[in-house]
Amino acid sequence: MPAQDEIYQKHAKKYDLLVMREDYQENILAALRTIYPLQNAEVVEFGAGTGRMTGIVAPYVKSILATDISEHMLAVADEKLTPHYPHLRLAVADNRQMPIKTACADITIAGWSFGHATVWYQDRWREEISLAVTEMKRVLRPGGVAVILETLGTGRETPNPPTDILADYYNWMENEQRFSHTWIRTDYQFESPAEADFLVRFFFGNDFADTVMKDKRVILPECTGIWWLTV
């Protein structure tokens, strides 16, 4: 299993194949629509990666600017999405310092992005994520909504933060940043047991795969938390 930062810099297509198997029941779209109507919305996405979330919302919104710090990841998003969505723009950018004017969006979205700071900056993750959350708020118009999605457990049927530091992060969002919160299932559906085993080992590692994929399954349960704040 490559390190996560190596995956984002060198293995974007394999990563994209994994995440495109996620949320086969399309619960993310349904949840987003209950938080804010997507029709005619202008969206800025933080940490878009290969465009998993981008592709979910792009068919319904007026415009979307999808950003990521990895040009390698965005190249995959560009290849698969730009030809189909003329209202989509892609840009290399850091979540903590977005090159975007103030009050230009109705929705800001960060899917499975900010939580990396709890690994990369374990001693100062609050400060690093605060910078990104401040940017989410800055680019929103009054009445706009910031939406953050993070893991509540892959291989689990009920929600639970996978690590203590993620639990601290989620509590910080709810209690200090005043985000509302819900959770949904975002189960993976793979094309075959062989594909499931290969992709799960690639991203989650052999120990995890040996535990959760031993029954040759094609459905891998997952819980995802959704946090949102209206400005």
N, C-alpha and C positions, 0 to 999 in steps of 0.2 A: 504493500500500500504506500503510494507516494505521500509525502507530507502535504498538508492542505495548501500551503503557499505554492508548492511545486505544481499541484494540480491546477491551480488558477493561472499559473504562468506557462504550463507546458502541455496540459492534458484536457483542454477545453472541450474538444469534441466527445471524448469519452464521458466527461462529466455531464455534458448536455444530454447524452443518451440516457444517463441515469435519471436526471431530474425531469426529463420528458415522460418518464414512466410514473411520476408522482402525481397524486391527486386525481386518479382516474375517474372518480365520481364527481369531479368539478365542484367541490365544496368551497374552494377559495373564491371563485367568481360569485357564488351565491352569498357568501359572507360579506364580500366587499360591497355588493349592491345593497345590503342592509345598512351599511355604515354611511355610504354616500352614493348618490346616483351617478353613474358613470357617463351617461349621455351628455355630450357637449362639454365634458370636463377637460381641463388642461392639466396634465399630469407631469410631475418630475419624479423619476425613479432613482433611488440611491442604491448603489451596489447591484446593478442589474445583471451582472455576470453574462451568461450566454442567452439571456432574454426569456427565461422561464415565465416570470411574472409579466414581463413586457408583452408577450404573446397572449396572455390571458386578458389583459385590459385593452390592448391596442384596437381590437375590432369595434369597441364601443365608445371610445373617447374622441374628443375633438383633436387633441394633439398629445404627444408624449415625448419627453426628453428622457432617454435612458442613459445613465452614466455608470461607469465602473472604473476602478483604478487600474484594471488589467486590460491593456489593449488586446491581448491574446484572447481573452474571453469575449470582448465586444466584437471581435472579428467574426466569431460564430454567429452572434446575434445579427450582425450586419448581413451575413450571407443568407440566413434563413428568413429574416423578417423584413428588411428594408425593401425588397422588391414588391412586397404585398401591402405595405403601409406607407404611403407617401407622407403621411402626417407624423411619422416617426423620425426623430433625430437621435443620434448616438454621440457621446462625448466621453473622453477619458477625463476623469475627475476624482478627487479625494472627497469622501463623504464629509470630512470635517471642514472643507473649504471649497464650496461649490462656486464655479465661475458663472453664476446665474444672477440676474437682477432680482431685487426684492419684490415680493408680492406679485408674482407672475403665474402662480399655479393655484388650482382648486384642490388638488390632492397631491401629497407627497407619499411615496411608498418606499419602504426598505424591507426586502424579503431575505431573511437569513443572512444578513450582512453585518449589522452592528455587533451582534454577539461574538464575532471573531475577536473583538477588542478584549474580551475577557480572557482570551488565550494569549494574544500577542502583547497585551499590556496589562498583565495581571495585577501589577501594583498601582495602576492609575486608570483602570478601565472606566471609572465614573467620569473622570475628566475628559477622556477621549470620546466616550459616547455622548457626553453632554455637548461637546462641540458639534457632533453630527445632528443631534436632536435640535439644537439651536438653529442649525442651517435648515432643517426641515421646516421649522416654524417661520424662519425669515422669508423663505421663498413663497409662503402661502399668502393668499389674499385673506382678508377678514372673513370668517365663516368657513374657511377651508379646513381640511382634516389631514392630519399626519397619521399614517398607518404603518405599523411595524409588525412583521411576522417573524417568529423564531420557533425553534424546535421545542416540543414538549415530549420528545421521546420517539425515536424510530425503533420499530419492533415492539411497540407498546400499544395496547388497545385503550388504555386510560391515560390521561395526561399526568406527567411528572417531569420536572426539570432534570435533565440527564446528569448535571453536576451541581455541586453546592454553589459554585460561583455564578452559574446561570440562574439559579434560584435567587441569589442576591440581586442580580441584574433585573430580573422580572419584578421582584419586590420593590426595587428602586424606581422602576418605571411607574408602578401602580401607586406607591405611597409618597414618593417625592416629586415625580414628574406629573402625577395626576392623570395618567392614561387609564381609560376604561379597558376592559379585558374580556375576551371570550376564547374559546378553543374549538377546533374542528378536527375531524379525521382527514388526513391527506395520504391515504394508503397508496402504495405503489402497486401497479399491475405490470408484470413483466411478460414478455412473449413466450418464455419457456423457463423451466427450472435452471437450465444451463445459463441463460442470459442473466437470470436473477442472481445466481451464485457468482458469476463473473463480475457483475457491476457492484454488487454489495461488497465483495472482497476488495475491489478496486478502491472504493471510497471509505468504507467503514472498517476494513481490516479483517484479517483471518479469524481472530478470536470472536469477533461479533458474528461473522458469517457462520462459523462452526456452531454457534449457539442457536441462531435464529433461522438458519436456512437448512438445518439438518433433515427436515422433512420434505425437501425438494419442492418447496412451495413456489407459486408464481405471484401470490398476493403477500405483500409485506406491510403490516399495519404501521401506522404512524400518527402521532398527534402533533398538531401545530397550534401555537398560541397566536392570537391576533390582539394587538394593542392599538388603540386609536385615541387621538386627542383633537378636539375642535378648537381652533384658535380664534 
